[in-house]
Amino acid sequence: MPLAAMRRAARESVSGLPREFWWLWTSTLVNRLGAFVATFMALYLTLDRGYSATYAGLVAALHGLGGVVSSIGAGVMTDRLGRRPTLLVAQSSTALSVALLGFMKDPLAIAAVAFLVGMASNASRPAVQAMMADIVRPEDRVRAFSLNYWAINLGFAISSMGAGFIAEFSYLAGFLIEAVMTLVCAVVVFVKLPESRPVRTALEKASEPDVGLGTVLRDGRFMGVVGLSFLVALIFQQGSVGLPVAMGEAGFTPADYGMAIAVNGVLIVVLQIPVTRFIEHRDPQRLLVVSALLAGYGFGLTAFAGSIGVFALTVCVWTLAEIVNAPTQTGLVVRLSPTHGRGRYQGMYTLSWAVAALVAPLMSGFVIDRFGAEWLWGTCAVIGTVAALGYWSLMRGLPGEETATGPATAPAASTSPGDPASPVAPAPGAPAAPVVPAAPEDPAAPVAPADLPARA
């Protein structure tokens, strides 16, 4: 590709997004650059503290359980208190609990604080995703979520390498560095990000019912997406829980696994932005169906892998699925979420991944021990097929997403769970409300500030 074309592609990938998004993106990158606990917890407990692998697994499970517990609560906080206060509380609590974890020596204390770290670190996700949906135009959301996902993986790749060197010097230093960088994220949020939660007018309060957790649970199409998200997450989790165990039983070394799984991070960093440019305005139903099949059969092909090269090839297949699925599915969640209930909806969506992180290790261990690794990979293929059929069925009749430049002024994300085809339809069980034309300055339809450059 000519240099001029590469520059134009890069400019088009980042142009037109509000500066608030870039501060949020920077906060995400800094947060992931400081990631240490999740990556090196097992090594810290077994090598530095001398605990058993069983205990390390228990602590990891408690860390994941903390994320499950906080998902819904953080979603409610995001809607009630606002995005900015929730982020401040979550990131400040994460910094404090991570620093505290580094000084814990008693096994029970380590387990308890690890649970708190899991709760605090997961609590920021619904707020980040809801704020991103608030400040980015509907037609730019897939691109924005993709850039954010790219920042997560870029930060993780860099931090994993750096944390390895830090761990050789001092695990405590790693904990403290993560605490400081997370605190920096909290400061960035406080200084640079205004509250983005849409303010409901008196007319909106009278015509639109409040969104509660019951509203989310009664939203059949959205809960179907949450269930499918759980299935897809269950597959992707096998890259870090099932794959290393299977490769170890096949006689491969940890270094071999490291080489194979490194392909995942490299491909995401290299391909996430160009692939997103290709899929940005394509049919999300088709993208999610294809990504589910690629994920399932990408892991299914692992049953035939007998060398590092073939393992790396299978990683390429399911990594492409991950690149396509992540921004597309997050964008779908926003489209199905009413504007004033985005926090609760994002919390429920986050819950699907948190539960998958708990179930996946149990699933892989049981299947490998009882039936063998080949059955695990076959199960992944079946789950991928079921998820693909689910996306195909669930998204039939899904209305096209409205844009900020289209005839409607309200974003499609404000679609009510009761009727996906109506931007202002009432929640399930609520009486029909009169159709009220959206005002030009409707806060539920944020647009980019006038002083920002237009999208190329």
C-alpha positions as CSV (number, residue, x, y, z in Angstrom):
1,M,0.0,0.0,0.0
2,P,1.4,3.4,-0.9
3,L,2.5,5.6,2.0
4,A,-0.1,8.3,1.0
5,A,-2.9,5.7,1.0
6,M,-1.8,4.5,4.5
7,R,-1.8,8.0,5.8
8,R,-5.3,8.6,4.4
9,A,-6.6,5.3,5.9
10,A,-5.1,6.2,9.3
11,R,-6.6,9.7,9.2
12,E,-10.0,8.4,8.2
13,S,-9.9,5.8,11.1
14,V,-9.5,8.4,13.8
15,S,-11.2,11.5,12.4
16,G,-14.6,12.8,13.4
17,L,-14.6,11.4,16.9
18,P,-15.2,13.9,19.8
19,R,-12.2,14.8,21.9
20,E,-14.0,13.4,25.0
21,F,-13.7,10.0,23.3
22,W,-10.0,10.4,23.0
23,W,-9.6,11.2,26.7
24,L,-11.6,8.1,27.5
25,W,-9.5,6.1,25.1
26,T,-6.3,7.4,26.7
27,S,-7.7,6.4,30.1
28,T,-8.3,2.9,28.8
29,L,-4.8,2.7,27.3
30,V,-3.1,3.9,30.5
31,N,-5.2,1.5,32.6
32,R,-4.2,-1.5,30.4
33,L,-0.5,-0.4,30.3
34,G,-0.5,-0.8,34.1
35,A,-2.2,-4.2,34.1
36,F,-0.3,-6.6,36.3
37,V,-2.5,-8.4,38.7
38,A,-4.6,-10.4,36.2
39,T,-1.6,-11.4,34.2
40,F,0.8,-12.5,36.9
41,M,-1.5,-13.4,39.8
42,A,-0.9,-17.2,39.4
43,L,2.9,-16.8,39.1
44,Y,3.0,-14.4,42.1
45,L,1.1,-16.8,44.4
46,T,2.9,-20.0,43.3
47,L,6.5,-18.7,42.8
48,D,6.8,-15.7,45.1
49,R,4.4,-16.7,47.9
50,G,4.9,-20.5,47.6
51,Y,1.2,-21.4,47.5
52,S,-0.2,-24.4,45.6
53,A,-1.7,-24.3,42.1
54,T,-5.1,-25.2,43.7
55,Y,-5.0,-22.1,45.9
56,A,-3.9,-19.9,43.0
57,G,-6.9,-21.2,41.0
58,L,-9.2,-20.4,43.9
59,V,-7.9,-16.9,44.2
60,A,-8.4,-16.4,40.4
61,A,-11.9,-17.7,40.7
62,L,-12.6,-15.3,43.5
63,H,-11.2,-12.4,41.4
64,G,-13.6,-13.4,38.6
65,L,-16.5,-13.8,41.1
66,G,-15.9,-10.2,42.2
67,G,-16.4,-9.1,38.6
68,V,-19.7,-11.1,38.4
69,V,-21.0,-9.4,41.6
70,S,-20.1,-5.9,40.5
71,S,-21.4,-6.0,36.9
72,I,-25.0,-5.3,37.7
73,G,-24.4,-3.0,40.6
74,A,-22.0,-0.9,38.5
75,G,-24.6,-0.7,35.7
76,V,-27.2,0.6,38.1
77,M,-24.7,3.2,39.5
78,T,-23.9,4.3,35.9
79,D,-27.5,5.2,35.3
80,R,-28.3,6.6,38.8
81,L,-25.2,8.4,39.8
82,G,-23.7,9.0,36.3
83,R,-20.9,7.7,34.2
84,R,-18.2,10.0,35.7
85,P,-18.9,9.3,39.4
86,T,-19.0,5.6,38.7
87,L,-15.6,5.7,36.9
88,L,-14.1,7.7,39.7
89,V,-15.3,5.3,42.4
90,A,-14.3,2.2,40.4
91,Q,-10.8,3.4,39.4
92,S,-10.0,4.8,42.8
93,S,-11.2,1.6,44.5
94,T,-9.1,-0.5,42.1
95,A,-6.0,1.6,42.8
96,L,-6.4,1.2,46.5
97,S,-7.3,-2.5,46.5
98,V,-4.4,-3.4,44.1
99,A,-1.9,-1.6,46.3
100,L,-3.3,-3.3,49.4
101,L,-3.1,-6.7,47.7
102,G,0.7,-6.3,47.3
103,F,1.1,-6.1,51.1
104,M,-1.2,-9.0,52.0
105,K,0.5,-12.1,53.4
106,D,-2.2,-14.2,55.0
107,P,-4.0,-16.6,52.6
108,L,-7.5,-15.5,53.7
109,A,-6.5,-11.9,53.4
110,I,-5.1,-12.4,49.9
111,A,-8.2,-14.2,48.8
112,A,-10.5,-11.5,50.2
113,V,-8.6,-8.6,48.7
114,A,-8.4,-10.4,45.3
115,F,-12.2,-10.6,45.4
116,L,-12.3,-6.8,46.0
117,V,-9.9,-6.2,43.2
118,G,-12.1,-8.1,40.8
119,M,-15.2,-6.1,41.9
120,A,-13.5,-2.8,41.6
121,S,-11.7,-3.4,38.3
122,N,-14.8,-4.7,36.6
123,A,-17.1,-1.9,37.9
124,S,-15.7,0.6,35.4
125,R,-16.7,-1.3,32.3
126,P,-20.4,-0.5,32.1
127,A,-19.6,3.2,32.7
128,V,-16.9,3.3,30.0
129,Q,-19.1,1.7,27.4
130,A,-22.2,3.8,28.3
131,M,-20.1,7.0,28.2
132,M,-18.7,6.0,24.8
133,A,-22.2,5.4,23.5
134,D,-23.3,8.9,24.9
135,I,-20.6,10.9,23.2
136,V,-20.1,9.1,19.9
137,R,-22.4,9.5,17.0
138,P,-24.4,6.3,16.1
139,E,-22.6,5.8,12.7
140,D,-19.2,6.0,14.4
141,R,-19.8,3.7,17.3
142,V,-18.5,0.5,15.8
143,R,-15.3,2.4,14.9
144,A,-15.0,3.9,18.4
145,F,-15.5,0.5,20.1
146,S,-13.0,-1.0,17.8
147,L,-10.4,1.7,18.6
148,N,-11.1,1.2,22.3
149,Y,-10.7,-2.6,22.0
150,W,-7.4,-2.0,20.1
151,A,-6.2,0.2,23.0
152,I,-7.0,-2.5,25.5
153,N,-5.0,-5.1,23.5
154,L,-2.1,-2.7,22.7
155,G,-1.8,-1.8,26.4
156,F,-2.1,-5.4,27.5
157,A,0.6,-6.5,25.0
158,I,3.1,-3.8,26.2
159,S,2.3,-4.4,29.9
160,S,2.7,-8.1,29.6
161,M,6.2,-7.7,28.3
162,G,7.1,-5.0,30.8
163,A,5.5,-6.7,33.7
164,G,7.6,-9.8,33.1
165,F,10.8,-7.8,33.7
166,I,9.2,-6.0,36.7
167,A,8.2,-9.4,38.2
168,E,11.8,-10.5,38.1
169,F,12.8,-7.5,40.2
170,S,9.8,-7.2,42.5
171,Y,6.2,-8.3,42.4
172,L,5.3,-5.6,44.9
173,A,6.6,-3.0,42.5
174,G,4.3,-4.4,39.9
175,F,1.3,-4.0,42.2
176,L,2.2,-0.5,43.1
177,I,2.8,0.6,39.5
178,E,-0.6,-0.7,38.5
179,A,-2.1,1.2,41.5
180,V,-0.5,4.4,40.4
181,M,-1.4,4.1,36.8
182,T,-5.0,3.3,37.7
183,L,-5.1,6.4,39.9
184,V,-3.8,8.4,36.9
185,C,-6.8,7.1,35.0
186,A,-9.1,8.4,37.8
187,V,-7.5,11.8,37.6
188,V,-7.9,11.9,33.8
189,V,-11.6,11.1,34.2
190,F,-12.0,13.8,36.9
191,V,-10.2,16.5,35.0
192,K,-11.0,15.9,31.3
193,L,-14.3,14.1,31.1
194,P,-17.6,15.9,31.8
195,E,-20.7,13.9,32.8
196,S,-22.3,12.5,29.6
197,R,-25.5,10.9,31.1
198,P,-28.4,12.3,29.0
199,V,-30.7,14.5,31.1
200,R,-34.4,13.5,30.8
201,T,-36.8,16.4,30.1
202,A,-40.2,16.6,31.9
203,L,-41.9,15.5,28.7
204,E,-39.6,12.4,28.4
205,K,-40.3,11.5,32.0
206,A,-44.0,11.7,31.4
207,S,-44.0,9.7,28.2
208,E,-41.2,7.1,28.8
209,P,-41.2,4.7,31.7
210,D,-38.2,4.4,34.0
211,V,-35.7,1.7,33.1
212,G,-35.0,-0.8,35.9
213,L,-33.4,-4.2,36.0
214,G,-36.8,-5.8,35.5
215,T,-37.0,-3.9,32.2
216,V,-33.7,-5.4,31.1
217,L,-34.7,-8.9,32.1
218,R,-38.0,-8.7,30.2
219,D,-36.2,-7.5,27.1
220,G,-36.3,-10.8,25.2
221,R,-34.1,-9.8,22.3
222,F,-31.5,-8.2,24.4
223,M,-31.3,-11.1,26.9
224,G,-30.9,-13.3,23.9
225,V,-27.9,-11.3,22.9
226,V,-26.5,-11.6,26.4
227,G,-27.0,-15.4,26.2
228,L,-25.2,-15.6,22.9
229,S,-22.5,-13.3,24.2
230,F,-21.9,-15.8,27.0
231,L,-21.6,-18.7,24.5
232,V,-19.1,-16.7,22.4
233,A,-17.1,-15.6,25.5
234,L,-17.0,-19.2,26.6
235,I,-15.3,-20.1,23.4
236,F,-12.8,-17.3,23.5
237,Q,-11.9,-18.0,27.1
238,Q,-10.4,-21.4,26.0
239,G,-7.5,-19.5,24.5
240,S,-6.2,-18.8,28.1
241,V,-7.6,-21.8,30.0
242,G,-8.1,-24.8,27.7
243,L,-5.4,-24.3,25.1
244,P,-2.4,-24.2,27.6
245,V,-3.6,-27.3,29.4
246,A,-4.2,-29.2,26.1
247,M,-0.8,-28.2,24.7
248,G,0.9,-29.2,28.0
249,E,-0.7,-32.6,27.9
250,A,0.4,-33.0,24.2
251,G,4.1,-32.4,25.3
252,F,4.5,-28.8,24.4
253,T,6.3,-26.4,26.8
254,P,5.0,-23.2,28.3
255,A,7.3,-21.3,25.8
256,D,5.6,-23.1,22.9
257,Y,2.2,-22.0,24.2
258,G,3.6,-18.4,24.7
259,M,4.7,-18.4,21.0
260,A,1.3,-19.6,19.8
261,I,-0.8,-17.3,21.9
262,A,1.4,-14.3,21.1
263,V,-0.1,-14.4,17.6
264,N,-3.4,-13.4,19.1
265,G,-2.1,-10.1,20.5
266,V,0.0,-9.3,17.4
267,L,-2.9,-9.8,15.0
268,I,-5.3,-7.7,17.1
269,V,-2.8,-4.8,17.2
270,V,-2.1,-5.0,13.5
271,L,-5.5,-5.9,12.1
272,Q,-8.1,-4.4,14.4
273,I,-8.2,-1.0,12.7
274,P,-8.1,-2.0,9.0
275,V,-10.6,-4.9,9.6
276,T,-12.9,-2.4,11.3
277,R,-12.7,-0.1,8.3
278,F,-13.8,-3.0,6.2
279,I,-16.8,-4.1,8.4
280,E,-17.8,-0.8,9.8
281,H,-21.0,-0.3,7.8
282,R,-21.8,-3.9,6.9
283,D,-24.7,-6.0,8.1
284,P,-24.1,-6.8,11.8
285,Q,-26.2,-10.0,11.6
286,R,-23.9,-11.5,9.0
287,L,-20.8,-10.3,10.8
288,L,-21.9,-11.9,14.1
289,V,-22.9,-15.2,12.4
290,V,-19.5,-15.4,10.6
291,S,-17.5,-14.5,13.7
292,A,-19.3,-17.1,15.8
293,L,-18.5,-19.8,13.2
294,L,-14.9,-18.7,12.9
295,A,-14.6,-18.8,16.7
296,G,-16.1,-22.2,17.1
297,Y,-14.4,-23.9,14.2
298,G,-11.1,-22.0,14.8
299,F,-10.9,-23.7,18.2
300,G,-12.3,-26.9,16.6
301,L,-9.4,-27.1,14.3
302,T,-7.1,-27.3,17.3
303,A,-8.1,-31.0,17.6
304,F,-5.9,-31.6,14.5
305,A,-2.9,-29.5,15.6
306,G,0.3,-31.4,16.0
307,S,2.9,-28.6,15.8
308,I,3.4,-25.0,16.9
309,G,2.8,-23.8,13.4
310,V,-0.6,-25.4,13.2
311,F,-1.5,-24.2,16.7
312,A,-0.6,-20.7,15.6
313,L,-2.7,-21.1,12.5
314,T,-5.8,-22.0,14.6
315,V,-5.1,-18.9,16.7
316,C,-5.2,-16.8,13.6
317,V,-8.6,-18.1,12.7
318,W,-10.3,-17.4,16.1
319,T,-8.4,-14.1,16.5
320,L,-10.1,-12.9,13.3
321,A,-13.4,-13.9,14.8
322,E,-12.5,-11.9,17.9
323,I,-11.6,-8.8,15.9
324,V,-14.9,-8.9,14.1
325,N,-17.1,-9.8,17.1
326,A,-15.9,-7.4,19.7
327,P,-16.9,-4.0,18.2
328,T,-19.9,-5.4,16.3
329,Q,-21.4,-7.0,19.4
330,T,-20.8,-4.0,21.6
331,G,-22.4,-1.8,19.0
332,L,-25.4,-4.1,18.9
333,V,-25.8,-3.8,22.7
334,V,-25.9,0.0,22.4
335,R,-28.5,-0.2,19.6
336,L,-30.8,-2.4,21.8
337,S,-30.3,-0.2,24.9
338,P,-32.7,2.6,25.7
339,T,-30.7,5.9,26.2
340,H,-31.6,6.3,29.9
341,G,-30.9,2.6,30.7
342,R,-27.5,2.2,29.0
343,G,-25.7,1.5,32.3
344,R,-28.0,-1.3,33.3
345,Y,-27.9,-2.8,29.9
346,Q,-24.1,-2.6,29.7
347,G,-23.9,-4.1,33.2
348,M,-25.9,-7.1,32.1
349,Y,-23.8,-7.5,29.0
350,T,-20.6,-7.3,31.1
351,L,-22.1,-10.0,33.3
352,S,-22.1,-12.4,30.4
353,W,-18.3,-12.2,30.0
354,A,-17.7,-12.3,33.8
355,V,-19.8,-15.5,34.1
356,A,-18.0,-17.0,31.1
357,A,-14.7,-16.3,32.8
358,L,-15.9,-18.4,35.8
359,V,-17.5,-21.3,33.8
360,A,-14.8,-21.7,31.1
361,P,-12.0,-23.1,33.4
362,L,-14.5,-25.6,35.0
363,M,-15.7,-26.6,31.5
364,S,-12.3,-27.1,30.0
365,G,-10.9,-29.0,33.1
366,F,-13.9,-31.4,33.2
367,V,-14.0,-32.1,29.5
368,I,-10.3,-32.6,29.1
369,D,-10.0,-34.9,32.2
370,R,-13.1,-37.0,31.4
371,F,-13.1,-37.2,27.6
372,G,-9.8,-35.6,26.3
373,A,-8.9,-32.3,24.6
374,E,-10.4,-33.4,21.3
375,W,-13.8,-33.3,22.8
376,L,-13.2,-29.8,24.2
377,W,-12.5,-28.5,20.7
378,G,-15.4,-30.4,19.2
379,T,-17.6,-28.8,21.9
380,C,-16.3,-25.3,20.9
381,A,-17.3,-26.0,17.3
382,V,-20.8,-27.0,18.4
383,I,-21.2,-23.9,20.7
384,G,-20.0,-21.7,17.8
385,T,-22.6,-23.2,15.5
386,V,-25.4,-22.7,18.1
387,A,-24.3,-19.1,18.6
388,A,-24.3,-18.5,14.8
389,L,-27.8,-19.9,14.5
390,G,-28.9,-17.8,17.5
391,Y,-27.5,-14.6,15.9
392,W,-29.2,-15.4,12.6
393,S,-32.6,-16.0,14.2
394,L,-32.4,-13.2,16.8
395,M,-31.4,-10.4,14.5
396,R,-34.0,-11.0,11.8
397,G,-36.0,-7.8,11.4
398,L,-33.6,-5.7,13.4
399,P,-34.1,-2.1,12.1
400,G,-31.2,-0.3,10.4
401,E,-29.3,2.0,12.7
402,E,-30.2,5.6,12.4
403,T,-27.4,8.1,12.0
404,A,-26.8,11.6,13.3
405,T,-27.0,12.9,9.7
406,G,-30.2,10.9,8.8
407,P,-33.8,12.0,9.0
408,A,-34.2,11.0,12.6
409,T,-32.5,13.0,15.4
410,A,-32.6,10.3,18.1
411,P,-30.0,7.6,17.9
412,A,-31.1,4.0,17.3
413,A,-29.5,3.1,20.7
414,S,-32.5,4.7,22.3
415,T,-34.7,2.0,20.9
416,S,-37.0,0.7,23.6
417,P,-36.8,-3.0,24.5
418,G,-40.5,-3.3,23.9
419,D,-40.4,-2.6,20.2
420,P,-37.0,-2.5,18.5
421,A,-38.5,-0.9,15.4
422,S,-39.7,2.2,17.3
423,P,-37.2,4.8,18.7
424,V,-39.6,5.8,21.4
425,A,-41.6,2.6,22.1
426,P,-42.5,1.9,25.7
427,A,-41.0,-0.8,27.8
428,P,-42.7,-4.2,27.9
429,G,-46.0,-4.1,29.7
430,A,-46.1,-0.2,29.6
431,P,-49.0,1.7,28.0
432,A,-48.3,3.1,24.6
433,A,-47.0,6.7,24.6
434,P,-47.8,9.3,22.1
435,V,-45.2,9.9,19.5
436,V,-43.4,13.2,20.2
437,P,-41.0,14.7,17.6
438,A,-37.4,14.9,18.8
439,A,-36.2,18.4,19.4
440,P,-33.1,19.5,17.4
441,E,-31.1,19.9,20.6
442,D,-32.3,16.6,22.1
443,P,-29.6,15.6,24.6
444,A,-30.2,12.0,23.8
445,A,-28.7,12.5,20.4
446,P,-25.2,13.8,21.0
447,V,-23.3,15.1,18.0
448,A,-19.7,16.0,17.6
449,P,-18.7,19.5,18.7
450,A,-18.6,22.1,15.8
451,D,-15.0,22.8,16.3
452,L,-13.9,19.2,15.6
453,P,-12.8,18.2,12.1
454,A,-15.3,16.5,9.9
455,R,-14.9,12.8,9.2
456,A,-12.9,12.3,6.0
